[in-house]
Amino acid sequence: MTALVQKLNSRHYNMLHAYVTEGLSNKEMSNRFDLNEGYIPTIKNSPAWKKEETALQDYLGPQKYKR
């Protein structure tokens, strides 16, 4: 079973911002943030990521994000 991310760190928040505002793919995020591409879905499927992603999208408004 894959371990879930319980709390986002600063790198995760940077990834989240890039994902929401720039529409980066998993491959682009893994290259930019020097992570294994297979680990990206684990982060993105965590409840902490989903909560922060929704909050960021609500904060930015519907015209400001690409996802």
C-alpha positions in Angstrom: 0.0 0.0 0.0 1.2 3.5 -0.9 1.9 5.8 2.0 -0.2 9.0 2.0 1.2 12.4 2.5 -0.1 13.6 5.8 1.2 17.2 5.6 2.5 19.3 2.8 6.0 20.7 3.0 7.3 23.8 1.2 8.3 21.8 -1.9 4.7 20.4 -2.1 3.3 23.9 -1.9 5.6 25.1 -4.7 4.5 22.1 -6.8 0.8 22.8 -6.0 1.2 26.5 -7.1 2.9 25.5 -10.3 0.3 22.7 -11.0 -2.7 25.0 -10.5 -1.3 28.2 -12.1 0.8 26.8 -14.9 -1.0 23.5 -15.5 2.2 21.4 -15.2 2.0 17.7 -16.0 3.4 15.0 -13.7 6.5 14.7 -15.8 7.1 18.5 -15.9 6.7 18.6 -12.1 9.1 15.7 -11.6 11.7 17.4 -13.7 11.3 20.9 -12.2 11.2 19.7 -8.5 13.6 16.8 -8.9 11.1 14.1 -7.8 10.4 10.6 -9.1 7.5 10.9 -11.5 5.8 7.8 -9.9 5.6 9.7 -6.5 3.7 12.6 -7.9 0.3 10.9 -7.9 0.8 9.8 -4.3 1.2 13.5 -3.4 -1.7 14.7 -5.6 -4.1 12.0 -4.3 -3.5 12.9 -0.6 -6.3 14.6 1.3 -3.8 17.4 2.3 -3.1 18.2 -1.4 -6.7 18.1 -2.4 -7.7 20.4 0.4 -5.0 22.9 -0.5 -5.7 22.7 -4.2 -9.3 23.5 -3.7 -8.5 26.4 -1.4 -6.0 27.8 -3.9 -8.4 27.5 -6.8 -11.1 29.2 -4.7 -8.7 32.0 -3.8 -7.5 32.6 -7.3 -10.9 32.4 -8.9 -12.0 30.4 -12.0 -10.1 32.5 -14.5 -6.7 32.2 -12.9 -5.9 28.5 -12.9 -5.4 26.1 -15.7 -6.7 22.8 -14.2 
